[in-house]
Every structure is written in structure tokens, then in C-alpha cells.
Amino acid sequence: MEHRSDIAVLLRRLRRFGIHIDEVNSAILSKLVRCVRHVPTSPDRQLLIRAVEQLVADEPPTDFDRSVFSELDEVLREHPDCVFHTLRVILALTKFSTGLRHAIEAGVHHSLKRLVSSPLPYQIVNECLAVLTAMVKTALHAGGEQCYVALAELDMGAVLVKLARQRLLASLGGQSFAADCDAYPEHATSGALTPVWRSLLVNTGSLATMIKACSDLYCQAVFSRWSGELQHWSDLLITVMEGPIRRYEPHPGPSFYEALQLCISYASEYSAIAIIEQLDALMKGRPDLPIVSQVVDANLIESALRRCPVKSIVENYYPVTNGAVGIGRRVLELIVVVLRELPDRSDGHYRINVISILLDHHVRSLFDRAAPTSLRDVLDSLFSHLCRLVPGWCPEIDFRRYLLTGMVD
């Protein structure tokens, strides 16, 4: 189906079954997709679904209804060999608010969630994630709040967290994992390591707790093989975050922020920067939501500092070659926003957690030498918030001297 002539031949054959294509409309699409469902051989099914894909790409119909998506949803369920091109058809038809609404009414979004959660080739999973991301964008810009709510309620963050758990557990079942980790070295040769980790990973704790149970080297080895999919996951989560900024419901839950933690740690640097920027916009746009608490609970600060350690923040602060702001600045700005918006809790839980993380990661070293002018505004804010939250956190630092000289003795 690389040539339009192939499609023309196919459509001429379809006329024998009473299908005449003068224009692409709802009735024609429904008949074509129904044919896909009932064609007995895989090559013919794939030929036909490719023809449908080409038709809707060239002439997107404007008068189609739910029946088209009901048929497409059945193809997704019945014919794995046609899934990829069926997804392309759905993508083309949901670029408009009418198509998106009909797709949601037909339950297509639930089928996409099921596919993403299934052990399918990464090309299909990535295409599913791309379709979901496009559907969320259409909902935000044209489809209205009701469509966004239906998509947000899929709770795709929880799906990603579950898949991450499964990947870690599946890797633990192998025999070569001990060479990739530095945790519990005394058990590595005794065979006791797998049960120890398995008991940690199957608990109900957060994803951050699971990752801490493994060495960073081990997690890097596991998730580096997932980097392509994490890029698509990041795009979806970033797009979903725009809903609360527009004051759409529902608000992201704990699993959503756990999913962000995974992407900040192991997705591309571009994705990590984009997530941090969207988090910043979300905290500023919705101060009424418990976002800071979720950021702290999901260990997003620690994940960001692991991704861009304090010692490398100065180097990474400057813009990268493509003109984007470096990840170092974004990490510092995220920390400043969190410190500024820390909830007033009597037990000091969130304050203590954030401050201890910063001290454990040697945040004081940021003030050990004169900072570049472009870095001073962020460092000044960070320093003043630390002094406000934890008076005397670093007695040898004289705040007034720091403000005058930009460095600490």
C-alpha cells in the first residue's frame, strides 16, 4: 500500500460488494472498517486498513459518528496484525473535537490504555502513547473539559508506575543482574540477593522506595533500554499537566508524580527539562493544590539532583547548544519554587525532608565560590529561603557578606 494505484485497485474491488467511494463519509468508513474485521486473511486485512489510513489522511471526513470508532475499537481487540495502522486512523480522526468526542463515547481511550499495559512491540506502545497525547491536546484546545476529564481519569501515571515495577521485577529474575548492582554485595554470590530485592520491590511503597532498594547503576541499566518509550510517556504526562493549569479536573494524584519521578531520572534530558518547566508552571498556576507535598513525597527534588548533581549545576546552568535553558538552572528553579511554597505543617515533615535532601547533596558547595552573574538571582533566592526555613543551617556563612560578594569564606 505504498502507492495510490494499489488503493485504487482495492477500492474498485470493493465495489463488487456494493461499496462505492465518491466521498469519505461515516457510512463508507464504517463499511470499510467492518470489512477489515471480517476479511479472513491477514495480508488482505492489512491491505484494507492501510487503504483506510490513506483515505482519512488525504480527505479527513467531517460527517462521521460513533459507529466508525466502535468498528475501529473492535479491530483493535480482534486483529493484532492491524493495530498499528488502526491507531494511525484513530489519530487522524481525533484531531477534531467531533471525532474526539465520538472516540471517547465508543471507549477507544480504554482500549488504548489496555494496549499500553500489554506486552506489545515498542512501536505499537509508542504509537498508542502518541495517539493518547494527541487526544489530550485536542481535548485541551478544542474538545472541552469533559473530554479531558475522561482521558485524565485513565490515570496513565499509575500505568507507568506499574510497568516500571514489572520491569524491575522481571530483570531481577535474570541471572546477570548481580554484576550490574552495588547493593548488598555480600549476597551477590550466595543467591540471597533476589529474594531480598523481591521483598522490597513488591511492597506497597512508592516507586522511589523501590528504586532506592536497587542501586542507581542497576536502575540505569534496566531503564536505559526503555528510553524511547519514556520519551513518549514524558510527552503524555506533560500534556496531561496542562489540564490543572487550565483548572480542569481531575487533579493529578500521587501515582502521577511517581511517574514524573521516573521520567526525570531516566528519560532524555530534554524530557526532564520539559517536565520540570511544566511542574513550575503548575505550582505557580495552581497554588491551591497540594502539588508541593506531592513533589516532596515522590522525591522529585532528589531525582532532579541525581539527574543534575550540585557539582555539575554550574556547568549545566548555561544554555545548551540548541538554545534551550540548561537543566541546571531548571533544577535550581524547581528547588526554589518548592522551598517558597512549602506547606506550613506543624510536624515539619516536608520542610525537614527537603532540607535534608539538599544538605545530603552538598548544596552548600554552590556558595563556595563566586557565582556567575547569570546564576546569582537563582542562588540568592535559594540562599534566602534556606535561611528562612532553617535558621543557622550553615553558621559559617554570613548572609550579608554573601549578598555583597557572591561567595562564602
C-alpha positions as CSV (number, residue, x, y, z in Angstrom):
1,M,0.0,0.0,0.0
2,E,2.8,2.4,-0.8
3,H,1.2,3.6,-4.0
4,R,-2.2,5.3,-4.6
5,S,-2.7,2.9,-7.5
6,D,-2.8,0.0,-5.1
7,I,-5.6,1.7,-3.1
8,A,-7.5,2.5,-6.3
9,V,-7.4,-1.2,-7.4
10,L,-8.5,-2.3,-3.9
11,L,-11.4,0.2,-3.9
12,R,-12.5,-0.9,-7.4
13,R,-12.7,-4.5,-6.0
14,L,-14.8,-3.3,-3.1
15,R,-17.4,-2.0,-5.5
16,R,-18.3,-5.7,-6.1
17,F,-19.5,-5.7,-2.5
18,G,-21.7,-2.6,-3.0
19,I,-19.1,-0.2,-1.6
20,H,-18.9,2.9,-3.8
21,I,-16.4,5.6,-2.7
22,D,-17.4,9.0,-4.1
23,E,-16.5,10.8,-0.9
24,V,-15.2,9.7,2.5
25,N,-18.1,9.8,5.0
26,S,-19.3,8.0,8.0
27,A,-21.1,5.2,6.2
28,I,-18.2,4.5,3.9
29,L,-15.7,4.4,6.8
30,S,-17.9,2.1,8.8
31,K,-18.3,-0.3,5.9
32,L,-14.6,-0.3,5.2
33,V,-13.6,-0.9,8.8
34,R,-16.3,-3.6,9.1
35,C,-14.6,-5.3,6.1
36,V,-11.3,-5.2,7.9
37,R,-12.9,-7.1,10.8
38,H,-14.3,-9.8,8.5
39,V,-11.6,-10.3,5.9
40,P,-10.3,-13.8,6.5
41,T,-6.6,-13.4,5.7
42,S,-4.1,-11.2,7.4
43,P,-2.5,-9.7,4.2
44,D,-5.9,-8.6,2.9
45,R,-6.8,-7.1,6.3
46,Q,-3.6,-5.1,6.4
47,L,-4.1,-4.0,2.8
48,L,-7.5,-2.7,3.6
49,I,-6.7,-0.9,6.9
50,R,-3.8,0.8,5.1
51,A,-6.2,1.9,2.4
52,V,-8.5,3.4,5.1
53,E,-5.4,5.1,6.7
54,Q,-4.6,6.7,3.3
55,L,-8.1,7.8,2.7
56,V,-8.6,9.6,6.0
57,A,-5.1,11.1,5.7
58,D,-5.9,12.6,2.3
59,E,-9.5,13.5,2.9
60,P,-10.4,13.7,6.6
61,P,-14.2,13.2,6.8
62,T,-16.3,15.8,8.6
63,D,-19.6,13.9,9.0
64,F,-18.8,10.7,10.9
65,D,-20.3,9.3,14.0
66,R,-19.6,7.0,16.9
67,S,-20.2,3.9,14.7
68,V,-16.8,4.4,13.0
69,F,-14.9,4.3,16.3
70,S,-16.9,1.4,17.5
71,E,-15.7,-0.6,14.5
72,L,-12.2,0.7,14.9
73,D,-12.3,-0.3,18.6
74,E,-13.3,-3.9,17.6
75,V,-10.4,-4.1,15.1
76,L,-8.0,-3.2,18.0
77,R,-9.5,-6.0,20.0
78,E,-9.8,-8.7,17.3
79,H,-6.8,-8.2,15.0
80,P,-3.4,-7.6,16.5
81,D,-1.9,-7.6,13.0
82,C,-3.8,-4.4,12.1
83,V,-3.3,-2.5,15.4
84,F,-0.6,-0.1,14.2
85,H,-2.4,1.3,11.1
86,T,-5.7,1.3,13.0
87,L,-4.0,3.6,15.5
88,R,-3.0,5.9,12.6
89,V,-6.6,6.0,11.5
90,I,-7.7,6.9,15.0
91,L,-5.0,9.6,15.2
92,A,-6.3,11.2,12.0
93,L,-9.9,11.1,13.1
94,T,-9.4,12.5,16.6
95,K,-7.7,15.7,15.5
96,F,-11.0,17.4,15.7
97,S,-13.4,17.9,18.6
98,T,-16.2,15.9,17.0
99,G,-14.0,12.9,16.3
100,L,-12.5,13.0,19.8
101,R,-15.9,13.1,21.4
102,H,-17.1,10.1,19.3
103,A,-13.9,8.2,20.1
104,I,-14.4,8.7,23.8
105,E,-18.1,7.7,23.6
106,A,-17.0,4.5,21.9
107,G,-14.5,3.8,24.6
108,V,-11.4,3.9,22.3
109,H,-9.3,5.5,25.1
110,H,-9.8,2.5,27.3
111,S,-8.6,0.2,24.5
112,L,-5.5,2.4,24.2
113,K,-4.8,2.1,27.9
114,R,-5.2,-1.7,27.6
115,L,-2.7,-1.8,24.7
116,V,-0.1,0.3,26.5
117,S,-0.4,-2.0,29.5
118,S,0.1,-5.1,27.3
119,P,3.4,-6.8,26.3
120,L,3.4,-5.4,22.8
121,P,6.3,-4.3,20.5
122,Y,7.6,-0.9,21.4
123,Q,6.5,0.6,18.1
124,I,2.8,-0.1,18.9
125,V,3.2,1.1,22.5
126,N,4.8,4.3,21.3
127,E,2.1,4.9,18.7
128,C,-0.6,4.3,21.4
129,L,1.1,6.9,23.6
130,A,1.3,9.3,20.7
131,V,-2.4,8.9,20.0
132,L,-3.3,9.5,23.7
133,T,-1.1,12.6,23.8
134,A,-2.7,14.0,20.6
135,M,-6.2,13.2,22.1
136,V,-5.4,15.1,25.3
137,K,-4.1,18.1,23.2
138,T,-7.3,18.1,21.2
139,A,-9.3,18.0,24.4
140,L,-7.4,20.9,25.8
141,H,-7.6,23.1,22.8
142,A,-10.9,22.1,21.1
143,G,-12.6,19.2,22.8
144,G,-13.6,20.8,26.1
145,E,-13.3,19.9,29.7
146,Q,-15.5,16.8,29.5
147,C,-13.2,15.0,27.1
148,Y,-10.1,16.0,29.1
149,V,-11.7,14.5,32.2
150,A,-12.3,11.2,30.5
151,L,-8.7,11.0,29.4
152,A,-7.2,12.2,32.7
153,E,-9.3,9.6,34.6
154,L,-7.4,6.8,32.7
155,D,-4.6,7.6,35.3
156,M,-1.8,6.8,32.9
157,G,0.7,7.7,35.6
158,A,-0.4,4.7,37.6
159,V,0.1,2.6,34.5
160,L,3.6,3.8,34.0
161,V,4.5,3.1,37.7
162,K,3.1,-0.4,37.4
163,L,5.1,-1.1,34.3
164,A,8.2,0.2,35.9
165,R,7.7,-2.2,38.8
166,Q,7.2,-5.1,36.4
167,R,10.4,-4.2,34.5
168,L,12.4,-4.2,37.7
169,L,11.0,-7.4,38.9
170,A,11.4,-9.1,35.5
171,S,15.1,-8.0,35.5
172,L,15.6,-9.4,39.0
173,G,14.5,-12.8,37.7
174,G,17.6,-13.0,35.4
175,Q,21.0,-14.4,36.4
176,S,23.2,-11.5,35.3
177,F,21.7,-8.7,37.4
178,A,24.3,-9.0,40.2
179,A,27.0,-7.7,38.0
180,D,25.0,-4.5,37.4
181,C,24.5,-3.5,41.0
182,D,26.4,-2.5,44.1
183,A,23.7,-3.0,46.7
184,Y,24.0,-6.0,49.1
185,P,27.3,-7.2,47.6
186,E,27.7,-9.8,50.4
187,H,24.6,-11.6,49.0
188,A,25.6,-11.4,45.3
189,T,27.2,-14.8,45.2
190,S,25.0,-16.6,47.7
191,G,21.8,-16.3,45.7
192,A,20.1,-14.4,48.5
193,L,20.0,-11.1,46.7
194,T,17.0,-11.8,44.5
195,P,14.7,-12.6,47.5
196,V,15.9,-9.6,49.4
197,W,15.2,-7.3,46.5
198,R,12.0,-9.0,45.6
199,S,10.6,-8.5,49.1
200,L,11.5,-4.8,48.8
201,L,10.0,-4.3,45.3
202,V,6.7,-6.0,45.8
203,N,5.7,-3.9,48.7
204,T,3.1,-1.1,48.6
205,G,5.7,1.7,49.0
206,S,6.4,4.3,46.4
207,L,8.3,3.9,43.2
208,A,11.1,6.0,44.8
209,T,11.3,3.4,47.6
210,M,11.6,0.7,45.0
211,I,14.4,2.5,43.1
212,K,16.3,3.1,46.4
213,A,16.1,-0.6,47.1
214,C,18.2,-1.1,43.9
215,S,21.5,0.6,43.0
216,D,21.4,3.5,40.7
217,L,23.7,1.6,38.3
218,Y,21.2,-1.3,38.2
219,C,18.2,1.0,37.5
220,Q,20.1,2.9,34.8
221,A,20.9,-0.5,33.2
222,V,17.2,-1.5,33.3
223,F,15.6,1.7,32.2
224,S,18.2,2.7,29.6
225,R,16.6,0.0,27.4
226,W,13.3,1.8,27.9
227,S,14.4,5.3,27.0
228,G,12.5,5.5,23.7
229,E,9.2,4.7,25.4
230,L,9.9,7.1,28.3
231,Q,10.2,9.9,25.8
232,H,6.6,9.2,24.7
233,W,5.5,8.8,28.3
234,S,7.0,12.1,29.2
235,D,5.2,13.9,26.4
236,L,1.9,12.4,27.6
237,L,2.4,13.3,31.2
238,I,3.5,16.9,30.3
239,T,0.4,17.3,28.2
240,V,-1.9,16.0,31.0
241,M,-0.4,18.5,33.4
242,E,-1.7,21.4,31.3
243,G,-5.3,20.4,32.4
244,P,-5.0,21.5,36.0
245,I,-3.3,24.7,34.9
246,R,-6.5,25.4,33.0
247,R,-8.4,24.5,36.1
248,Y,-9.7,21.3,34.6
249,E,-10.5,18.3,36.8
250,P,-9.3,15.8,38.0
251,H,-6.1,16.8,39.7
252,P,-3.1,14.6,39.4
253,G,-2.7,12.0,42.2
254,P,0.3,10.5,43.9
255,S,1.0,7.9,41.2
256,F,1.2,10.7,38.6
257,Y,4.1,12.3,40.5
258,E,5.8,9.0,41.0
259,A,5.6,8.6,37.2
260,L,7.2,12.0,36.8
261,Q,10.0,10.9,39.2
262,L,10.8,8.0,36.8
263,C,10.9,10.2,33.8
264,I,13.0,12.9,35.4
265,S,15.5,10.2,36.4
266,Y,15.7,8.1,33.3
267,A,14.1,9.9,30.3
268,S,16.1,12.2,28.0
269,E,17.5,15.4,29.3
270,Y,15.1,17.3,27.0
271,S,12.2,15.4,28.6
272,A,13.5,16.1,32.1
273,I,13.7,19.8,31.5
274,A,10.2,19.9,29.9
275,I,8.8,18.1,33.0
276,I,10.5,20.5,35.4
277,E,9.3,23.5,33.5
278,Q,5.7,22.2,33.5
279,L,5.9,21.4,37.2
280,D,7.0,25.0,37.8
281,A,4.1,26.3,35.7
282,L,1.7,24.0,37.6
283,M,2.8,25.1,41.0
284,K,2.6,28.8,40.1
285,G,-0.7,28.4,38.3
286,R,-2.4,26.3,41.0
287,P,-1.1,27.2,44.4
288,D,-4.4,25.9,45.8
289,L,-3.4,22.3,45.0
290,P,-1.2,20.1,47.2
291,I,1.4,20.0,44.4
292,V,4.5,20.7,46.6
293,S,3.5,18.0,49.0
294,Q,3.3,15.5,46.1
295,V,6.6,16.7,44.7
296,V,8.3,16.1,48.1
297,D,6.6,12.7,48.7
298,A,7.6,11.5,45.2
299,N,11.2,12.5,45.8
300,L,11.2,14.7,42.7
301,I,13.8,17.0,44.2
302,E,16.2,14.1,44.9
303,S,15.6,12.7,41.4
304,A,16.4,16.1,39.9
305,L,19.6,16.4,41.9
306,R,20.6,12.9,40.9
307,R,20.0,13.8,37.3
308,C,22.0,17.0,37.6
309,P,24.2,16.8,40.7
310,V,25.1,20.0,42.6
311,K,28.7,19.8,41.4
312,S,27.7,20.0,37.8
313,I,24.9,22.5,38.1
314,V,27.2,25.5,37.3
315,E,28.3,23.8,34.1
316,N,24.8,22.8,33.1
317,Y,23.3,26.1,34.1
318,Y,24.2,27.8,30.8
319,P,22.1,27.3,27.7
320,V,22.8,24.2,25.7
321,T,23.7,24.2,22.0
322,N,20.1,24.4,20.7
323,G,19.4,27.5,22.8
324,A,17.2,25.8,25.4
325,V,17.9,26.7,29.1
326,G,20.2,24.1,30.7
327,I,18.9,21.5,33.1
328,G,21.0,23.0,35.9
329,R,19.0,26.2,36.0
330,R,15.7,24.4,35.8
331,V,16.7,22.1,38.8
332,L,17.6,25.2,40.9
333,E,14.4,27.0,39.9
334,L,12.3,23.9,40.9
335,I,14.0,23.8,44.3
336,V,13.4,27.5,44.9
337,V,9.7,27.2,44.0
338,V,9.3,24.2,46.3
339,L,11.1,26.0,49.2
340,R,8.9,29.1,48.7
341,E,5.7,27.1,48.6
342,L,6.4,24.6,51.3
343,P,3.2,23.9,53.2
344,D,3.0,25.0,56.8
345,R,2.9,21.7,58.7
346,S,3.3,21.5,62.4
347,D,5.4,18.4,62.3
348,G,7.7,20.0,59.7
349,H,7.7,16.8,57.6
350,Y,8.0,18.4,54.2
351,R,10.4,21.1,55.3
352,I,12.7,18.5,57.0
353,N,12.6,16.2,54.1
354,V,13.5,18.9,51.5
355,I,16.3,20.4,53.6
356,S,17.9,17.1,54.5
357,I,17.9,16.2,50.8
358,L,19.6,19.5,49.9
359,L,22.2,19.1,52.6
360,D,22.8,15.4,51.7
361,H,23.5,16.6,48.2
362,H,26.0,19.2,49.3
363,V,24.0,22.3,48.4
364,R,26.4,24.4,50.4
365,S,29.1,23.9,47.7
366,L,27.0,26.1,45.5
367,F,28.0,29.1,47.6
368,D,31.7,28.2,48.0
369,R,32.9,30.4,45.1
370,A,31.8,33.5,43.3
371,A,28.9,32.6,41.0
372,P,28.5,33.9,37.5
373,T,26.1,36.9,37.2
374,S,23.6,34.9,35.3
375,L,23.4,32.4,38.2
376,R,23.2,34.8,41.1
377,D,19.5,35.6,41.1
378,V,18.6,31.9,41.5
379,L,21.3,31.3,44.1
380,D,20.2,34.4,46.1
381,S,16.6,33.1,46.2
382,L,17.8,29.6,47.2
383,F,20.0,31.0,50.0
384,S,17.4,33.3,51.4
385,H,14.8,30.5,51.5
386,L,17.2,28.2,53.3
387,C,18.0,30.8,55.9
388,R,14.3,31.4,56.4
389,L,13.3,27.8,56.8
390,V,16.4,26.6,58.7
391,P,18.0,29.5,60.6
392,G,21.6,28.7,61.2
393,W,21.7,25.9,58.7
394,C,25.3,26.9,57.8
395,P,26.7,29.1,60.7
396,E,29.9,29.9,58.9
397,I,28.0,31.7,56.1
398,D,27.4,35.4,56.7
399,F,24.3,36.3,54.7
400,R,25.2,39.9,54.3
401,R,28.7,39.1,53.2
402,Y,27.3,36.6,50.7
403,L,25.0,39.2,49.2
404,L,27.8,41.7,48.8
405,T,30.5,39.4,47.4
406,G,28.6,36.4,46.0
407,M,30.8,33.9,47.7
408,V,31.4,32.4,51.2
409,D,34.7,32.3,53.0
